Amino acid sequence: MTALYDWTELPAAVRDVIHDHLGPISETVPASAMQSASVALTLRRPGRPSVFLKGVRGVSAAMRWLRNEVEIAPLLGGVAPELLFHQDVGEWLLVGFAHVEGRPAALGPGSPDLPAVAAAVNRIGAIAAPHLRSLGERWKTPWWPRLAATRPDLSDALDVRRLATWEEKAPELLAGDCLLHTDLHADQFLFDADGTTHVVDWGWPASGAPWIDPAFLVIRLVAAGHRPADAEAWARAHTCWASAPPESVTAFAACVAGLWTGKAAAASLARTARGYASWRLELGDVPQRQAVQRRSLR
């Protein structure tokens, strides 16, 4: 779904509710690249801070994701932009957040943003969320057996059978009660003018082991140009990724590769995930893996 409605196209009842919450609005600015909302606008207010409005029309997965953002907000003080209001209006769910004027993170090798990214991820990992559905539960349905049947082309480059075996192990290896974002990438980190880091788009929160969000970031670092060994070395040095047993990371990598290949992830990102998972398999036993990782730190 892409944002479909401009301010003038919203029903009058929807605009009235927004005015009730926010008062006069002097300007509306459409958000760019908003894929999971019916409306996404920055609302400028005379003499008052701007508000970011996100809304979804109609019961759908996108509405569930937006409602997740509302429900998780009490845990995110100081991590995400403040939730200002939310209201159901007919077939609409409307949510207003404090607007953050900022830029996304740069994740490439040598980026000066990486320490702040690590600090934000560590802050998230320190939040307990045992009441949330676990990532392991969400990932109980395997992807690789289906991909083996529907994508025979993958077997030419991948050990699909081994990936399926590792994927099957993953749910129990991901267990934990820490808060997870589960979709961290460069655009989810916003750096404001003061240098504060805000983590946005909390539509897919879960509970799990604290090393999981850093493990997602490792794949994003590889996609941004880091070698797999260097990306893991960074995560080991700066996040709680180091607490993950090696077999858990391999199972996680197999799961992500299957998920991103089977769903609507960008083709290049899915290739990166498959390449990283294959690299994990090729490392072999723990001593060999540790030797490779020590060399990457020199």
ChimeraX commands (.cxc) that place a marker at each C-alpha (Angstrom):
marker #1 position 0.00,0.00,0.00 radius 0.5
marker #1 position 1.22,3.52,-0.75 radius 0.5
marker #1 position -0.22,6.69,0.74 radius 0.5
marker #1 position -3.31,7.51,-1.32 radius 0.5
marker #1 position -4.94,10.50,0.30 radius 0.5
marker #1 position -3.88,14.13,0.46 radius 0.5
marker #1 position -5.30,16.40,3.14 radius 0.5
marker #1 position -8.04,17.78,0.90 radius 0.5
marker #1 position -9.12,14.24,-0.04 radius 0.5
marker #1 position -9.77,13.12,3.53 radius 0.5
marker #1 position -13.41,12.89,4.58 radius 0.5
marker #1 position -14.66,15.96,6.45 radius 0.5
marker #1 position -15.32,13.85,9.57 radius 0.5
marker #1 position -11.68,12.73,9.58 radius 0.5
marker #1 position -10.37,16.29,9.20 radius 0.5
marker #1 position -12.69,17.45,11.98 radius 0.5
marker #1 position -11.29,14.89,14.41 radius 0.5
marker #1 position -7.73,15.90,13.54 radius 0.5
marker #1 position -8.59,19.56,14.16 radius 0.5
marker #1 position -10.17,18.59,17.50 radius 0.5
marker #1 position -6.85,17.08,18.58 radius 0.5
marker #1 position -4.42,19.52,16.99 radius 0.5
marker #1 position -6.15,22.85,16.46 radius 0.5
marker #1 position -5.52,25.02,13.39 radius 0.5
marker #1 position -3.30,23.60,10.64 radius 0.5
marker #1 position -1.42,25.99,8.38 radius 0.5
marker #1 position 0.28,23.58,5.99 radius 0.5
marker #1 position 0.31,19.89,5.11 radius 0.5
marker #1 position 3.39,18.17,3.66 radius 0.5
marker #1 position 3.10,14.64,2.20 radius 0.5
marker #1 position 5.60,12.11,3.51 radius 0.5
marker #1 position 7.84,10.39,1.00 radius 0.5
marker #1 position 8.10,6.62,0.54 radius 0.5
marker #1 position 5.34,5.72,3.00 radius 0.5
marker #1 position 4.34,2.21,1.96 radius 0.5
marker #1 position 1.91,1.10,4.66 radius 0.5
marker #1 position -0.48,4.03,5.18 radius 0.5
marker #1 position -3.50,5.50,3.44 radius 0.5
marker #1 position -2.41,8.98,4.52 radius 0.5
marker #1 position 0.95,10.19,5.81 radius 0.5
marker #1 position 1.38,13.92,6.31 radius 0.5
marker #1 position 3.42,16.40,8.31 radius 0.5
marker #1 position 0.94,18.90,9.69 radius 0.5
marker #1 position 2.32,22.38,10.37 radius 0.5
marker #1 position 0.57,24.36,13.11 radius 0.5
marker #1 position 0.89,28.12,13.62 radius 0.5
marker #1 position 3.02,28.79,16.70 radius 0.5
marker #1 position 3.02,25.14,17.77 radius 0.5
marker #1 position 5.15,22.05,17.01 radius 0.5
marker #1 position 4.42,20.10,13.87 radius 0.5
marker #1 position 2.75,16.69,14.00 radius 0.5
marker #1 position 3.26,13.63,11.85 radius 0.5
marker #1 position -0.09,12.09,10.92 radius 0.5
marker #1 position -0.39,8.48,9.82 radius 0.5
marker #1 position -3.72,6.93,8.99 radius 0.5
marker #1 position -5.07,3.71,7.52 radius 0.5
marker #1 position -8.48,3.23,5.97 radius 0.5
marker #1 position -10.09,-0.18,6.24 radius 0.5
marker #1 position -9.34,-3.30,8.26 radius 0.5
marker #1 position -6.10,-4.72,6.89 radius 0.5
marker #1 position -2.61,-5.82,7.82 radius 0.5
marker #1 position -1.55,-2.18,7.54 radius 0.5
marker #1 position -4.16,-1.18,10.14 radius 0.5
marker #1 position -2.89,-3.90,12.47 radius 0.5
marker #1 position 0.67,-2.61,12.07 radius 0.5
marker #1 position -0.44,0.94,12.86 radius 0.5
marker #1 position -2.38,-0.25,15.89 radius 0.5
marker #1 position 0.80,-2.05,17.00 radius 0.5
marker #1 position 2.55,1.33,16.95 radius 0.5
marker #1 position -0.10,2.72,19.29 radius 0.5
marker #1 position 0.07,-0.24,21.66 radius 0.5
marker #1 position 3.86,-0.29,21.89 radius 0.5
marker #1 position 4.20,3.46,22.46 radius 0.5
marker #1 position 4.18,3.32,26.30 radius 0.5
marker #1 position 7.45,1.33,26.20 radius 0.5
marker #1 position 9.24,3.73,23.88 radius 0.5
marker #1 position 9.73,6.92,25.88 radius 0.5
marker #1 position 12.89,8.62,24.62 radius 0.5
marker #1 position 13.41,6.01,21.89 radius 0.5
marker #1 position 10.66,6.88,19.40 radius 0.5
marker #1 position 8.75,10.09,18.62 radius 0.5
marker #1 position 6.03,10.72,21.20 radius 0.5
marker #1 position 2.54,9.41,20.48 radius 0.5
marker #1 position 0.21,12.45,20.68 radius 0.5
marker #1 position -3.18,10.98,19.85 radius 0.5
marker #1 position -4.95,8.08,18.22 radius 0.5
marker #1 position -8.58,7.62,17.30 radius 0.5
marker #1 position -10.82,5.38,15.20 radius 0.5
marker #1 position -13.12,7.39,12.96 radius 0.5
marker #1 position -15.50,5.22,11.01 radius 0.5
marker #1 position -13.33,2.96,8.86 radius 0.5
marker #1 position -10.20,5.00,9.62 radius 0.5
marker #1 position -7.51,4.65,12.28 radius 0.5
marker #1 position -5.70,7.98,12.79 radius 0.5
marker #1 position -2.46,8.35,14.76 radius 0.5
marker #1 position -0.50,11.52,15.47 radius 0.5
marker #1 position 3.17,11.51,16.46 radius 0.5
marker #1 position 5.53,14.31,17.40 radius 0.5
marker #1 position 7.18,15.31,14.15 radius 0.5
marker #1 position 10.93,14.75,13.93 radius 0.5
marker #1 position 12.83,16.78,11.37 radius 0.5
marker #1 position 15.80,14.58,10.70 radius 0.5
marker #1 position 17.85,12.52,8.33 radius 0.5
marker #1 position 18.24,8.75,8.07 radius 0.5
marker #1 position 21.35,6.94,9.23 radius 0.5
marker #1 position 24.23,6.11,6.94 radius 0.5
marker #1 position 25.29,2.49,7.48 radius 0.5
marker #1 position 28.21,2.19,5.07 radius 0.5
marker #1 position 31.78,1.35,6.12 radius 0.5
marker #1 position 33.33,4.15,8.18 radius 0.5
marker #1 position 30.04,5.98,8.74 radius 0.5
marker #1 position 30.15,8.35,11.73 radius 0.5
marker #1 position 26.53,7.39,12.45 radius 0.5
marker #1 position 27.36,3.84,13.52 radius 0.5
marker #1 position 28.10,4.58,17.21 radius 0.5
marker #1 position 24.73,6.33,17.61 radius 0.5
marker #1 position 22.99,3.48,15.80 radius 0.5
marker #1 position 24.59,0.99,18.19 radius 0.5
marker #1 position 23.56,3.08,21.21 radius 0.5
marker #1 position 19.94,3.20,20.00 radius 0.5
marker #1 position 19.85,-0.55,19.40 radius 0.5
marker #1 position 21.32,-1.24,22.83 radius 0.5
marker #1 position 18.71,1.02,24.41 radius 0.5
marker #1 position 15.93,-0.94,22.71 radius 0.5
marker #1 position 17.45,-4.24,23.80 radius 0.5
marker #1 position 17.39,-3.12,27.44 radius 0.5
marker #1 position 13.58,-2.79,27.44 radius 0.5
marker #1 position 11.67,-5.81,28.74 radius 0.5
marker #1 position 8.55,-6.78,26.78 radius 0.5
marker #1 position 7.54,-10.29,27.89 radius 0.5
marker #1 position 3.88,-9.62,27.07 radius 0.5
marker #1 position 4.54,-9.27,23.33 radius 0.5
marker #1 position 4.18,-12.13,20.90 radius 0.5
marker #1 position 7.59,-13.70,20.46 radius 0.5
marker #1 position 9.51,-13.57,17.21 radius 0.5
marker #1 position 9.97,-17.33,17.44 radius 0.5
marker #1 position 6.19,-17.77,17.47 radius 0.5
marker #1 position 5.87,-15.45,14.49 radius 0.5
marker #1 position 8.46,-17.46,12.58 radius 0.5
marker #1 position 7.10,-20.95,13.22 radius 0.5
marker #1 position 5.92,-21.34,9.63 radius 0.5
marker #1 position 8.98,-22.35,7.57 radius 0.5
marker #1 position 9.82,-20.79,4.22 radius 0.5
marker #1 position 12.58,-22.96,2.79 radius 0.5
marker #1 position 10.50,-26.11,2.11 radius 0.5
marker #1 position 8.08,-23.99,0.06 radius 0.5
marker #1 position 10.91,-22.18,-1.69 radius 0.5
marker #1 position 12.52,-25.52,-2.58 radius 0.5
marker #1 position 9.29,-26.47,-4.35 radius 0.5
marker #1 position 8.51,-23.12,-5.98 radius 0.5
marker #1 position 11.98,-21.70,-6.67 radius 0.5
marker #1 position 14.12,-24.55,-8.08 radius 0.5
marker #1 position 16.50,-21.91,-9.44 radius 0.5
marker #1 position 17.71,-21.25,-5.89 radius 0.5
marker #1 position 19.09,-24.77,-5.55 radius 0.5
marker #1 position 21.80,-24.01,-8.10 radius 0.5
marker #1 position 23.44,-21.50,-5.75 radius 0.5
marker #1 position 22.23,-22.52,-2.28 radius 0.5
marker #1 position 22.23,-25.53,-0.01 radius 0.5
marker #1 position 18.47,-25.32,0.42 radius 0.5
marker #1 position 18.25,-28.50,2.47 radius 0.5
marker #1 position 20.73,-27.22,5.08 radius 0.5
marker #1 position 18.99,-23.84,5.18 radius 0.5
marker #1 position 15.68,-25.60,5.83 radius 0.5
marker #1 position 17.26,-27.61,8.65 radius 0.5
marker #1 position 18.64,-24.49,10.32 radius 0.5
marker #1 position 15.37,-22.61,9.83 radius 0.5
marker #1 position 13.52,-25.38,11.65 radius 0.5
marker #1 position 15.75,-24.88,14.70 radius 0.5
marker #1 position 15.29,-21.12,14.84 radius 0.5
marker #1 position 12.08,-20.53,16.86 radius 0.5
marker #1 position 13.40,-22.05,20.09 radius 0.5
marker #1 position 16.81,-20.38,19.66 radius 0.5
marker #1 position 15.31,-16.88,19.45 radius 0.5
marker #1 position 13.60,-17.00,22.84 radius 0.5
marker #1 position 13.82,-14.04,25.21 radius 0.5
marker #1 position 11.72,-11.29,26.77 radius 0.5
marker #1 position 13.47,-8.20,25.35 radius 0.5
marker #1 position 11.76,-5.68,23.09 radius 0.5
marker #1 position 12.54,-6.13,19.39 radius 0.5
marker #1 position 11.85,-3.74,16.52 radius 0.5
marker #1 position 12.44,-6.49,13.88 radius 0.5
marker #1 position 12.68,-4.13,10.91 radius 0.5
marker #1 position 15.70,-1.96,11.60 radius 0.5
marker #1 position 17.30,-0.32,8.58 radius 0.5
marker #1 position 18.83,3.05,7.76 radius 0.5
marker #1 position 15.51,4.88,7.30 radius 0.5
marker #1 position 14.23,3.75,10.70 radius 0.5
marker #1 position 16.88,5.85,12.46 radius 0.5
marker #1 position 16.26,9.60,12.35 radius 0.5
marker #1 position 18.97,12.01,13.49 radius 0.5
marker #1 position 17.57,15.42,14.44 radius 0.5
marker #1 position 19.41,18.75,14.47 radius 0.5
marker #1 position 20.62,18.12,18.04 radius 0.5
marker #1 position 22.07,14.75,17.09 radius 0.5
marker #1 position 19.42,12.78,18.98 radius 0.5
marker #1 position 18.57,9.42,17.45 radius 0.5
marker #1 position 14.90,8.49,17.08 radius 0.5
marker #1 position 13.78,4.99,16.01 radius 0.5
marker #1 position 10.54,5.02,14.00 radius 0.5
marker #1 position 8.01,2.66,12.37 radius 0.5
marker #1 position 7.19,0.21,15.16 radius 0.5
marker #1 position 4.62,-1.79,13.25 radius 0.5
marker #1 position 6.22,-5.22,13.84 radius 0.5
marker #1 position 7.37,-5.33,17.48 radius 0.5
marker #1 position 8.08,-8.64,19.16 radius 0.5
marker #1 position 9.82,-10.14,22.14 radius 0.5
marker #1 position 12.95,-12.22,21.89 radius 0.5
marker #1 position 16.64,-12.47,22.64 radius 0.5
marker #1 position 18.42,-9.09,22.87 radius 0.5
marker #1 position 20.92,-9.97,20.12 radius 0.5
marker #1 position 18.20,-10.25,17.43 radius 0.5
marker #1 position 17.88,-6.57,16.45 radius 0.5
marker #1 position 21.68,-6.30,16.16 radius 0.5
marker #1 position 21.58,-9.44,13.98 radius 0.5
marker #1 position 19.06,-7.75,11.68 radius 0.5
marker #1 position 21.45,-4.80,11.49 radius 0.5
marker #1 position 24.34,-7.06,10.52 radius 0.5
marker #1 position 22.49,-8.00,7.33 radius 0.5
marker #1 position 21.72,-4.34,6.64 radius 0.5
marker #1 position 25.40,-3.50,7.14 radius 0.5
marker #1 position 26.34,-6.16,4.60 radius 0.5
marker #1 position 23.80,-4.64,2.20 radius 0.5
marker #1 position 25.44,-1.24,2.81 radius 0.5
marker #1 position 28.86,-2.51,1.75 radius 0.5
marker #1 position 30.45,-4.19,4.79 radius 0.5
marker #1 position 31.98,-7.63,4.48 radius 0.5
marker #1 position 30.02,-10.16,6.57 radius 0.5
marker #1 position 32.95,-10.73,8.93 radius 0.5
marker #1 position 33.39,-6.97,9.41 radius 0.5
marker #1 position 29.68,-6.46,10.04 radius 0.5
marker #1 position 29.69,-9.18,12.69 radius 0.5
marker #1 position 32.87,-7.78,14.24 radius 0.5
marker #1 position 31.18,-4.38,14.55 radius 0.5
marker #1 position 28.10,-5.91,16.15 radius 0.5
marker #1 position 30.24,-7.96,18.53 radius 0.5
marker #1 position 32.21,-4.91,19.65 radius 0.5
marker #1 position 29.33,-2.44,20.03 radius 0.5
marker #1 position 26.10,-4.35,20.74 radius 0.5
marker #1 position 24.86,-7.40,22.62 radius 0.5
marker #1 position 25.16,-9.47,19.43 radius 0.5
marker #1 position 28.16,-11.07,21.14 radius 0.5
marker #1 position 25.78,-12.79,23.59 radius 0.5
marker #1 position 24.29,-14.90,20.77 radius 0.5
marker #1 position 25.41,-18.54,20.47 radius 0.5
marker #1 position 26.85,-19.07,16.96 radius 0.5
marker #1 position 24.24,-21.70,16.11 radius 0.5
marker #1 position 21.47,-19.23,16.99 radius 0.5
marker #1 position 22.89,-16.63,14.59 radius 0.5
marker #1 position 23.10,-19.21,11.79 radius 0.5
marker #1 position 19.50,-20.29,12.39 radius 0.5
marker #1 position 18.41,-16.65,12.44 radius 0.5
marker #1 position 20.24,-15.97,9.18 radius 0.5
marker #1 position 18.57,-18.96,7.52 radius 0.5
marker #1 position 15.16,-17.73,8.70 radius 0.5
marker #1 position 15.65,-14.18,7.45 radius 0.5
marker #1 position 16.93,-15.38,4.10 radius 0.5
marker #1 position 13.86,-17.56,3.63 radius 0.5
marker #1 position 11.45,-14.89,4.84 radius 0.5
marker #1 position 12.86,-12.11,2.67 radius 0.5
marker #1 position 13.07,-14.40,-0.36 radius 0.5
marker #1 position 9.52,-15.68,0.07 radius 0.5
marker #1 position 7.88,-12.35,0.84 radius 0.5
marker #1 position 7.97,-8.98,-0.89 radius 0.5
marker #1 position 11.42,-7.87,0.22 radius 0.5
marker #1 position 13.47,-6.03,-2.39 radius 0.5
marker #1 position 15.25,-8.51,-4.64 radius 0.5
marker #1 position 18.69,-7.09,-3.85 radius 0.5
marker #1 position 18.04,-7.29,-0.10 radius 0.5
marker #1 position 16.82,-10.87,-0.39 radius 0.5
marker #1 position 20.01,-11.74,-2.30 radius 0.5
marker #1 position 22.07,-10.14,0.46 radius 0.5
marker #1 position 20.25,-12.18,3.10 radius 0.5
marker #1 position 20.77,-15.41,1.13 radius 0.5
marker #1 position 24.44,-14.59,0.64 radius 0.5
marker #1 position 24.91,-13.90,4.34 radius 0.5
marker #1 position 23.12,-17.11,5.32 radius 0.5
marker #1 position 25.31,-19.09,2.91 radius 0.5
marker #1 position 28.39,-17.43,4.38 radius 0.5
marker #1 position 27.28,-18.53,7.85 radius 0.5
marker #1 position 26.92,-22.11,6.61 radius 0.5
marker #1 position 30.30,-22.05,4.90 radius 0.5
marker #1 position 32.09,-20.97,8.08 radius 0.5
marker #1 position 31.64,-24.47,9.37 radius 0.5
marker #1 position 32.59,-25.32,12.92 radius 0.5
marker #1 position 33.02,-22.85,15.76 radius 0.5
marker #1 position 36.85,-22.78,15.82 radius 0.5
marker #1 position 36.98,-21.93,12.12 radius 0.5
marker #1 position 34.35,-19.22,12.59 radius 0.5
marker #1 position 36.24,-17.68,15.47 radius 0.5
marker #1 position 39.47,-17.69,13.46 radius 0.5
marker #1 position 37.80,-15.87,10.58 radius 0.5
marker #1 position 36.28,-13.32,12.95 radius 0.5
marker #1 position 39.62,-12.69,14.71 radius 0.5
marker #1 position 41.27,-12.02,11.36 radius 0.5
marker #1 position 38.52,-9.52,10.48 radius 0.5
marker #1 position 39.39,-7.47,13.57 radius 0.5
marker #1 position 43.08,-7.03,12.64 radius 0.5
marker link #1:1,2 radius 0.2
marker link #1:2,3 radius 0.2
marker link #1:3,4 radius 0.2
marker link #1:4,5 radius 0.2
marker link #1:5,6 radius 0.2
marker link #1:6,7 radius 0.2
marker link #1:7,8 radius 0.2
marker link #1:8,9 radius 0.2
marker link #1:9,10 radius 0.2
marker link #1:10,11 radius 0.2
marker link #1:11,12 radius 0.2
marker link #1:12,13 radius 0.2
marker link #1:13,14 radius 0.2
marker link #1:14,15 radius 0.2
marker link #1:15,16 radius 0.2
marker link #1:16,17 radius 0.2
marker link #1:17,18 radius 0.2
marker link #1:18,19 radius 0.2
marker link #1:19,20 radius 0.2
marker link #1:20,21 radius 0.2
marker link #1:21,22 radius 0.2
marker link #1:22,23 radius 0.2
marker link #1:23,24 radius 0.2
marker link #1:24,25 radius 0.2
marker link #1:25,26 radius 0.2
marker link #1:26,27 radius 0.2
marker link #1:27,28 radius 0.2
marker link #1:28,29 radius 0.2
marker link #1:29,30 radius 0.2
marker link #1:30,31 radius 0.2
marker link #1:31,32 radius 0.2
marker link #1:32,33 radius 0.2
marker link #1:33,34 radius 0.2
marker link #1:34,35 radius 0.2
marker link #1:35,36 radius 0.2
marker link #1:36,37 radius 0.2
marker link #1:37,38 radius 0.2
marker link #1:38,39 radius 0.2
marker link #1:39,40 radius 0.2
marker link #1:40,41 radius 0.2
marker link #1:41,42 radius 0.2
marker link #1:42,43 radius 0.2
marker link #1:43,44 radius 0.2
marker link #1:44,45 radius 0.2
marker link #1:45,46 radius 0.2
marker link #1:46,47 radius 0.2
marker link #1:47,48 radius 0.2
marker link #1:48,49 radius 0.2
marker link #1:49,50 radius 0.2
marker link #1:50,51 radius 0.2
marker link #1:51,52 radius 0.2
marker link #1:52,53 radius 0.2
marker link #1:53,54 radius 0.2
marker link #1:54,55 radius 0.2
marker link #1:55,56 radius 0.2
marker link #1:56,57 radius 0.2
marker link #1:57,58 radius 0.2
marker link #1:58,59 radius 0.2
marker link #1:59,60 radius 0.2
marker link #1:60,61 radius 0.2
marker link #1:61,62 radius 0.2
marker link #1:62,63 radius 0.2
marker link #1:63,64 radius 0.2
marker link #1:64,65 radius 0.2
marker link #1:65,66 radius 0.2
marker link #1:66,67 radius 0.2
marker link #1:67,68 radius 0.2
marker link #1:68,69 radius 0.2
marker link #1:69,70 radius 0.2
marker link #1:70,71 radius 0.2
marker link #1:71,72 radius 0.2
marker link #1:72,73 radius 0.2
marker link #1:73,74 radius 0.2
marker link #1:74,75 radius 0.2
marker link #1:75,76 radius 0.2
marker link #1:76,77 radius 0.2
marker link #1:77,78 radius 0.2
marker link #1:78,79 radius 0.2
marker link #1:79,80 radius 0.2
marker link #1:80,81 radius 0.2
marker link #1:81,82 radius 0.2
marker link #1:82,83 radius 0.2
marker link #1:83,84 radius 0.2
marker link #1:84,85 radius 0.2
marker link #1:85,86 radius 0.2
marker link #1:86,87 radius 0.2
marker link #1:87,88 radius 0.2
marker link #1:88,89 radius 0.2
marker link #1:89,90 radius 0.2
marker link #1:90,91 radius 0.2
marker link #1:91,92 radius 0.2
marker link #1:92,93 radius 0.2
marker link #1:93,94 radius 0.2
marker link #1:94,95 radius 0.2
marker link #1:95,96 radius 0.2
marker link #1:96,97 radius 0.2
marker link #1:97,98 radius 0.2
marker link #1:98,99 radius 0.2
marker link #1:99,100 radius 0.2
marker link #1:100,101 radius 0.2
marker link #1:101,102 radius 0.2
marker link #1:102,103 radius 0.2
marker link #1:103,104 radius 0.2
marker link #1:104,105 radius 0.2
marker link #1:105,106 radius 0.2
marker link #1:106,107 radius 0.2
marker link #1:107,108 radius 0.2
marker link #1:108,109 radius 0.2
marker link #1:109,110 radius 0.2
marker link #1:110,111 radius 0.2
marker link #1:111,112 radius 0.2
marker link #1:112,113 radius 0.2
marker link #1:113,114 radius 0.2
marker link #1:114,115 radius 0.2
marker link #1:115,116 radius 0.2
marker link #1:116,117 radius 0.2
marker link #1:117,118 radius 0.2
marker link #1:118,119 radius 0.2
marker link #1:119,120 radius 0.2
marker link #1:120,121 radius 0.2
marker link #1:121,122 radius 0.2
marker link #1:122,123 radius 0.2
marker link #1:123,124 radius 0.2
marker link #1:124,125 radius 0.2
marker link #1:125,126 radius 0.2
marker link #1:126,127 radius 0.2
marker link #1:127,128 radius 0.2
marker link #1:128,129 radius 0.2
marker link #1:129,130 radius 0.2
marker link #1:130,131 radius 0.2
marker link #1:131,132 radius 0.2
marker link #1:132,133 radius 0.2
marker link #1:133,134 radius 0.2
marker link #1:134,135 radius 0.2
marker link #1:135,136 radius 0.2
marker link #1:136,137 radius 0.2
marker link #1:137,138 radius 0.2
marker link #1:138,139 radius 0.2
marker link #1:139,140 radius 0.2
marker link #1:140,141 radius 0.2
marker link #1:141,142 radius 0.2
marker link #1:142,143 radius 0.2
marker link #1:143,144 radius 0.2
marker link #1:144,145 radius 0.2
marker link #1:145,146 radius 0.2
marker link #1:146,147 radius 0.2
marker link #1:147,148 radius 0.2
marker link #1:148,149 radius 0.2
marker link #1:149,150 radius 0.2
marker link #1:150,151 radius 0.2
marker link #1:151,152 radius 0.2
marker link #1:152,153 radius 0.2
marker link #1:153,154 radius 0.2
marker link #1:154,155 radius 0.2
marker link #1:155,156 radius 0.2
marker link #1:156,157 radius 0.2
marker link #1:157,158 radius 0.2
marker link #1:158,159 radius 0.2
marker link #1:159,160 radius 0.2
marker link #1:160,161 radius 0.2
marker link #1:161,162 radius 0.2
marker link #1:162,163 radius 0.2
marker link #1:163,164 radius 0.2
marker link #1:164,165 radius 0.2
marker link #1:165,166 radius 0.2
marker link #1:166,167 radius 0.2
marker link #1:167,168 radius 0.2
marker link #1:168,169 radius 0.2
marker link #1:169,170 radius 0.2
marker link #1:170,171 radius 0.2
marker link #1:171,172 radius 0.2
marker link #1:172,173 radius 0.2
marker link #1:173,174 radius 0.2
marker link #1:174,175 radius 0.2
marker link #1:175,176 radius 0.2
marker link #1:176,177 radius 0.2
marker link #1:177,178 radius 0.2
marker link #1:178,179 radius 0.2
marker link #1:179,180 radius 0.2
marker link #1:180,181 radius 0.2
marker link #1:181,182 radius 0.2
marker link #1:182,183 radius 0.2
marker link #1:183,184 radius 0.2
marker link #1:184,185 radius 0.2
marker link #1:185,186 radius 0.2
marker link #1:186,187 radius 0.2
marker link #1:187,188 radius 0.2
marker link #1:188,189 radius 0.2
marker link #1:189,190 radius 0.2
marker link #1:190,191 radius 0.2
marker link #1:191,192 radius 0.2
marker link #1:192,193 radius 0.2
marker link #1:193,194 radius 0.2
marker link #1:194,195 radius 0.2
marker link #1:195,196 radius 0.2
marker link #1:196,197 radius 0.2
marker link #1:197,198 radius 0.2
marker link #1:198,199 radius 0.2
marker link #1:199,200 radius 0.2
marker link #1:200,201 radius 0.2
marker link #1:201,202 radius 0.2
marker link #1:202,203 radius 0.2
marker link #1:203,204 radius 0.2
marker link #1:204,205 radius 0.2
marker link #1:205,206 radius 0.2
marker link #1:206,207 radius 0.2
marker link #1:207,208 radius 0.2
marker link #1:208,209 radius 0.2
marker link #1:209,210 radius 0.2
marker link #1:210,211 radius 0.2
marker link #1:211,212 radius 0.2
marker link #1:212,213 radius 0.2
marker link #1:213,214 radius 0.2
marker link #1:214,215 radius 0.2
marker link #1:215,216 radius 0.2
marker link #1:216,217 radius 0.2
marker link #1:217,218 radius 0.2
marker link #1:218,219 radius 0.2
marker link #1:219,220 radius 0.2
marker link #1:220,221 radius 0.2
marker link #1:221,222 radius 0.2
marker link #1:222,223 radius 0.2
marker link #1:223,224 radius 0.2
marker link #1:224,225 radius 0.2
marker link #1:225,226 radius 0.2
marker link #1:226,227 radius 0.2
marker link #1:227,228 radius 0.2
marker link #1:228,229 radius 0.2
marker link #1:229,230 radius 0.2
marker link #1:230,231 radius 0.2
marker link #1:231,232 radius 0.2
marker link #1:232,233 radius 0.2
marker link #1:233,234 radius 0.2
marker link #1:234,235 radius 0.2
marker link #1:235,236 radius 0.2
marker link #1:236,237 radius 0.2
marker link #1:237,238 radius 0.2
marker link #1:238,239 radius 0.2
marker link #1:239,240 radius 0.2
marker link #1:240,241 radius 0.2
marker link #1:241,242 radius 0.2
marker link #1:242,243 radius 0.2
marker link #1:243,244 radius 0.2
marker link #1:244,245 radius 0.2
marker link #1:245,246 radius 0.2
marker link #1:246,247 radius 0.2
marker link #1:247,248 radius 0.2
marker link #1:248,249 radius 0.2
marker link #1:249,250 radius 0.2
marker link #1:250,251 radius 0.2
marker link #1:251,252 radius 0.2
marker link #1:252,253 radius 0.2
marker link #1:253,254 radius 0.2
marker link #1:254,255 radius 0.2
marker link #1:255,256 radius 0.2
marker link #1:256,257 radius 0.2
marker link #1:257,258 radius 0.2
marker link #1:258,259 radius 0.2
marker link #1:259,260 radius 0.2
marker link #1:260,261 radius 0.2
marker link #1:261,262 radius 0.2
marker link #1:262,263 radius 0.2
marker link #1:263,264 radius 0.2
marker link #1:264,265 radius 0.2
marker link #1:265,266 radius 0.2
marker link #1:266,267 radius 0.2
marker link #1:267,268 radius 0.2
marker link #1:268,269 radius 0.2
marker link #1:269,270 radius 0.2
marker link #1:270,271 radius 0.2
marker link #1:271,272 radius 0.2
marker link #1:272,273 radius 0.2
marker link #1:273,274 radius 0.2
marker link #1:274,275 radius 0.2
marker link #1:275,276 radius 0.2
marker link #1:276,277 radius 0.2
marker link #1:277,278 radius 0.2
marker link #1:278,279 radius 0.2
marker link #1:279,280 radius 0.2
marker link #1:280,281 radius 0.2
marker link #1:281,282 radius 0.2
marker link #1:282,283 radius 0.2
marker link #1:283,284 radius 0.2
marker link #1:284,285 radius 0.2
marker link #1:285,286 radius 0.2
marker link #1:286,287 radius 0.2
marker link #1:287,288 radius 0.2
marker link #1:288,289 radius 0.2
marker link #1:289,290 radius 0.2
marker link #1:290,291 radius 0.2
marker link #1:291,292 radius 0.2
marker link #1:292,293 radius 0.2
marker link #1:293,294 radius 0.2
marker link #1:294,295 radius 0.2
marker link #1:295,296 radius 0.2
marker link #1:296,297 radius 0.2
marker link #1:297,298 radius 0.2
view
